[in-house]
């Protein structure tokens, strides 16, 4: 099987596993935008390699070997994003698509060198944890901005979603990781937040934006 396609399936299975240990074929197909028969064909191949456990009419489960392989791909992706942002000065809205290509490179020493040059970072430019070489993640307990009350002072530490459109929106608002935000008002009607940061007050953020901002209380 094509190595890149296989790795994309393993990565998708891992992300779905984070939400629910039992993965449906339809959820996998939706995640990868492929038909259920196409997804099923790949699952049969991954089962033969010990990457998943799968039986007819039962949910799919990713194995320890599957998690290890997924963590390796995710590590390459997130290190690539960090290298592109920190060393090559790409914007955080630009790095994902390039990293999607770099994550399939097999030469491990390339990514070990990136890790060394970057000073062994634990998160990528969007605040997502970078697995270590053994597949271990640092999983901080951040809150969504939308979960906190008026008067809270927080620091943005990560994003729940990092599409280019969302990142460009944050750029326009001059919001980035480690921005310190004070919640001034919450609109009961639509759940929007009025916040202040960097000397700017009265900035309105919609609920969908606040749901995507992961923060730590100061």
JORA-V493168 format. One line per field, one symbol per residue. ss: DSSP state (2 for helix, 1 for strand, 0 for the rest). phi: phi as a letter, one per 20 degrees, with the letter a starting at -180 (. if undefined). psi: psi as a letter, one per 40 degrees, with the letter a starting at -180 (. if undefined). A space follows every 10 residues. Layout:
ss: ???
phi: ???
psi: ???
//
This chain:
ss: 0022222222 2222222220 0010222222 2200022222 2222222200 0110000001 1102222222 2222222222 2222220000 0000222222 2200000222 2222222200 0010000010 0000000000 0011222000 0011111110 0002222222 2200000001 1111110000 0011111001 1111102222 22111110
phi: .ffffgffff ffffffffeb fedeffffff felcfgffff ffffffffem ecdbcgmcfe ceefffffff ffffgfffff gffffeeemf ffedeffffg effefeffff fffggfffnl fdcefdnffe fefenededf eedfgfedeg nfdccfdacf bcfgffffff gfeldbfmfe cdeebcfffc mfddccalmd cmeedfgfff feeeccfe
psi: ihdddddddd dddddddddh dhhidddddd defiiddddd ddddddddee dihhiheiii hhiddddddd dddddddddd dddddddefi ieeedddddd ddeehegddd dddddddefg ieiaeeeiih iaeeehihgi giiideeiih eihihhdiie hfiddddddd ddefhiiehh hhhdihhdde eihhiiifeh ifhhhidddd dehhihi.
//
